[in-house]
């Protein structure tokens, strides 16, 4: 059973719809995360936690660093930035940057611990010390998760300890989906979501936990809520569609990714949100609009594009050709630089171009694409 935390600071609870202290208005959800930091640093700290709950990691890091500038000895601001370098669902972890962040607080774990004035704050610091301590990543992830379980048990009213424990469970399988563990994480996050339906982390982690076709209905309530909880977080707009795709809710897939892509200052280049948007339009049968969308993102690729954006363009073209069945579409002749692009997007592109060639009766082109496809298969991680 959860109850709201007693106030340790006047600024401990914050709904960032009306943001004080001269900060721009943002709507990112509501959390209750008291610390011993002074009020102005605490406000930036809460901003960082809210962004982190929505995987807006760059914005979170900026907020945590601002809190550190305002109060250089504020231990939880360094905890937040350090934790921000681990992305459990994506199996990403920059331990070098995280350890450097902790070093800026103090040189040793004992010295850092001494800067945390409450037992609860020391618990958070001790957990992150384990996350970036000795041993392999799977071992450190496991030790961290157990520490977060203990912290949430010792402070049962702390919703953020509970939701971060749920997130830690999602990271235990190192980027794969272990269904029993994911279901367990979803149950933990849902406990918080039912008590605080405006908590961005709770809604977000419920969605990740049930992000598969069988369990997606369990995440629908959170998916319907999350975009309204944190409308100023682009990922919150997009993440809802992981459930909508699984349930074939194509109108919602399209509308939410339009909003998510729009957060990028109108620069609609190839990317995660625009790719999902294009796929949703194809499933709606809006072929002409999806073709125009494909042309738009290609036009915004730029002359100095990064490999990930080119990878998205390859996959978007592949989805368009296969789903539209326009085998002679001019996009098949586009030259996309494959340098630095992983084998999977290249394989998708080669298959789609080859299949389109078969459908056109172009056996020479089909044979060439088949050779490419075989070569890409040899480069896949399973064959390393």
Buried (B, 14 or more C-beta within 10 A) or exposed (E): EBEEBEEBBEBBBBBBBEBEEEBEEBBBBBBBBBBBBBBBBBBBBBBBBBBBBBBBBEBBBBBBBBBBEBBEEBBBBBBBBBBBBBBBBEBEBBBEBBBBBBEBBBEEBEEBBEBBEBEBBBBBBBBBBBBBBEEEBEEBBBBBBBBBBBBBEEBEBBBBBBBBBBBBBBBBBEEEEBEEBBBBBBBBBBBBBEBBBBBBBBBBBBBBBBBBEEBBEBBBBBBBBBBBBBBBBBBBBBBBBBBBBBBEBBEBBBBBBBBBBBBBEEEBBBBBBBBBBBBBBBBBEBBEBBBEBBEBBBEBBEEEBEBBBBBBBBBBBBBBBBBBEBBEBEBBEBEBEBEEBBBBBBBBBBBBBBBBBBBEEBEEBBEBBBEBBEEBEEEEEEEE
